[in-house]
């Protein structure tokens, strides 16, 4: 049994397949397994909460894990330690979530492209057809993550409290969420995964895209992401497309295409959930 795993900070998808890519279990979802946010103890506890994973762990021969927070050796080691303990018979491979985005969006294994993640968090790298090159090291959701779900969630809450929202949007926003100040502060400062909590608010944008305030908010965030991340690769952009993975990118395709035309880069593919592409990549690679 091969486990293909795609983990963000909010959620983690697991697919169990055989060596031919045939699915062996229903897709499993756990909470996100970000080693920059959770301790090894909490990572292990999260995995073991899944009966399917716990009951089948001795059958697992390979685990290919792609995750947020695994861009450093420390993060990779933390996740690998936990996976080795849980899936004691398996070969373990841990890579950063950017590689999941690469493998699921490129048209072939040797295609060069700039690949972006816009989900709970955000990132951008250049894949030369063999190796990944990253010019900006992520400092996490507090300092970076432009145009990510947690970025937009924070902007929405700020605009609500600073009275920058149009009245109709403000009424709709307050009717959908608990916006009590103490409740927000408790979730942001006292609870685990504050970035995932903030990202939950981003759904509101895509339910209210008929508002100019919302589309302006989305475009402002994407422009910031382009300026700070994508434009790090000005030379590469002359010859390669920019692919996007993640739900924020998927639901912002029209705004991304508009800004791409405005700022001079070529948009490639969009993949909402990279895990399906990962299954094809790994099973094909094993059978070649």
Secondary structure, 3 states (H helix, E strand, C coil): CEEEEEECCCEEEEEEECCCCCECCCCEEEECCCCCCCCHHHHHHHHHCCHHHHHHHHHCCEEEEEECCCCCHHHHHHHHHHHHHHCCCCEEEEEEHHHHHHHHHCCCCCCCEEEEEECCCEEEEEECCCCEECCCCCCCCCCCCCCCHHHHHHHHHHHHHCCCCCHHHHHHHHHHCCCCHHHHHHHHHCCCCHHHHHHHHHHHHHHCCCCHHHHHHHHHHHHHHHHHCHHHHCCHHHCCCEEEECHHHHCCHHHHHHHHHHHCCCEEEEECCCHHHHHHHHHHHHHC
